[in-house]
Amino acid sequence: MVMKVYSPEFKADAVALYLSDPSHTFEGIGKDLGISRETLRNWVRAERARRGESGATSTHTKDIPVSEATRQDLEAGIAALRAELRTVRKENQKLATERDILRKATKFFAQEMTW
């Protein structure tokens, strides 16, 4: 297999295109540019390593200054979501227990009828 050599500008443009929108996929961009998704993935990994970023969904929110009021609003929202998650998990556990009881009862009554 012959290795293609791409210019640094082409690589930089391909990586920039991929990183410009979180909805982009390696497959889609690779197909549009005529390169394999693995090649593009390697280029993106190398660029992220060069920048010191990690993860596929790297965001730059830690660089954005946030006012104290906004921070408090966000923290309050997060606390509300965590409380709702706890409630939903408890409800889910309750429903799972009820389901298991009904399954056992169904098996019990099915055995009673066969006698």
C-alpha positions in Angstrom: 0.0 0.0 0.0 1.4 3.4 -1.0 1.4 6.0 1.8 0.1 9.4 0.6 1.9 12.5 1.8 -0.2 15.4 2.7 1.0 19.0 3.2 1.0 20.5 6.7 -1.5 23.1 5.5 -3.9 20.4 4.4 -3.6 18.5 7.7 -4.1 21.7 9.7 -7.2 22.6 7.6 -8.6 19.1 8.0 -8.1 19.2 11.8 -9.5 22.7 12.1 -12.6 21.7 10.1 -13.1 18.7 12.4 -12.7 20.7 15.6 -14.8 23.6 14.4 -18.1 21.8 15.1 -18.8 19.1 17.7 -21.3 17.4 15.4 -18.6 16.5 12.8 -17.4 12.9 12.6 -14.1 11.5 11.5 -16.0 9.4 8.9 -17.9 12.4 7.5 -14.9 14.8 7.3 -12.7 12.0 6.0 -15.1 11.1 3.2 -15.5 14.8 2.2 -11.7 15.3 2.0 -10.9 11.9 0.5 -8.9 10.6 3.5 -9.5 7.7 5.8 -11.1 8.4 9.2 -8.2 6.8 11.0 -5.8 9.3 9.3 -7.9 12.2 10.3 -8.3 10.8 13.9 -4.5 10.5 14.1 -4.0 14.1 13.0 -6.6 15.3 15.5 -4.9 13.3 18.3 -1.6 14.7 17.4 -2.9 18.3 17.4 -4.6 17.8 20.8 -1.4 16.3 22.2 0.5 19.3 20.9 -2.0 21.7 22.5 -2.1 19.7 25.7 -5.8 18.9 25.4 -7.2 15.5 26.3 -10.5 13.7 25.4 -12.6 13.7 22.3 -15.1 16.2 23.6 -12.6 18.8 24.8 -14.3 22.1 25.6 -12.7 25.4 26.2 -15.2 26.5 28.9 -12.6 26.7 31.6 -11.0 29.6 29.7 -14.2 31.6 29.7 -14.5 34.1 32.6 -17.8 33.7 34.4 -19.3 36.2 36.8 -20.1 35.2 40.4 -23.9 35.5 39.8 -23.7 33.2 36.7 -21.5 30.7 38.6 -24.1 30.6 41.5 -26.9 30.2 39.0 -25.0 27.3 37.3 -24.3 25.7 40.7 -27.9 26.0 41.7 -29.0 24.4 38.5 -26.5 21.6 38.9 -27.8 21.0 42.5 -31.4 20.9 41.3 -30.5 18.4 38.6 -28.7 16.2 41.1 -31.7 16.3 43.4 -33.9 15.3 40.5 -31.6 12.5 39.6 -31.7 11.2 43.1 -35.5 11.3 43.0 -35.7 9.5 39.7 -33.2 6.8 40.8 -35.3 6.2 43.9 -38.5 5.9 41.8 -36.7 3.6 39.3 -35.6 1.4 42.2 -39.2 1.3 43.6 -40.6 0.4 40.1 -38.0 -2.3 39.7 -39.0 -3.8 43.0 -42.7 -3.7 42.2 -42.0 -5.3 38.8 -40.0 -8.1 40.5 -42.9 -8.7 42.9 -45.4 -8.9 40.1 -43.2 -11.3 38.2 -43.0 -13.6 41.2 -46.7 -13.3 41.8 -47.4 -14.2 38.2 -45.3 -17.3 38.4 -46.9 -18.3 41.7 -50.4 -17.9 40.4 -49.5 -19.7 37.2 -48.4 -22.7 39.3 -51.6 -22.6 41.3 -53.7 -22.9 38.2 -51.9 -25.9 36.7 -52.8 -28.1 39.7 
